[in-house]
C-alpha cells in the first residue's frame, strides 16, 4: 500500500498501518484532493507515501501549474472570511 517503513522518523513509533488517506495538494489558487494509499503512524499520524504516489503528486502539481485541469473535476468552492 504505502511506503515500506518500520519506524516513524518523526516520533519513533513502531505502530504503523497501511491506510487510504486524503492528501490535499495546494497548487496556485487550487487545492487538489487525492485519495491515496499511505503508511500511517498510529502514534503521531505522520504519513509515508510510496515513490510512485509522490511522483503522481508531482505530475498533478505540474499539470495544474501549466493550466491543464483535464482529468480533474470541481468538487466545491473554498470560502474565506474577509476580516
N, C-alpha and C positions, 0 to 999 in steps of 0.2 A: 504494500500500500504506500506508505510514506517513505521517508529516508530510513536507512538502516542505522539506527543509533541505539546504544545500550545504556548510556548515561546522559542526563541532561547537562549541557555545557553551562547553563545559566545557574541552576540551583544544586546540581549534583545528584538529583533524584534518579532513581533507577526504575520507577514505576511508569513505564512508557507504554502507550497503547496506540495502535493504528485506528484512525477515525477519518470520517469525511468531515471537512471543515469548510467554513465560508471565509474566503480571503477577499479583502477589499483592496483594489489597486487604484490609487489616485493618479490620474494622468491629465494634466492641464485642468480644465474645468469639469472633467468627467470622473466618475467613480465607477469602476467595473467590478461587479460581484462575481466571484468564481467559486464554485463548489468543487473542491479538490481533495484527494487523499493526503494525509499528513500523519506523522508520528507525533503524538502529543504527550507532554509530561503531565501526569496526573497530579503532581505536587504543585507546580507553578503555572502550568498552562502553556509553556513555551512550545512552539510548533517547529517541526523539521519537515522539509519538503524534499522529495526525490529530485535529482538533477533535471529530469525531463519536465517536471512540473515547474521548476524555476525557469527553464528555457521557454516554456509556454507563457509564463508571466511576462518575460522579456519581449516575446513576439507580440503579445497583446498590447503592451505599452508602446512599442514601435509602431504598430498598426494605427493606434488611436492618435499618436503624435503626428502621424502622416495624414490625418484627417479621414482615414478609411474606417468607417463604422460598420462595414459589411460583416455579417455574422454576429452582430450584437443587436440587442433589442432594447428599447426603452422600457424600464421596469418601474418607473415612478419619477418623482421630482423631488429635488432637495430644496428645503426652505431654510432660510437663516433669519434670525431676528435682526432688525435694523439698528438696534441700540446695543 
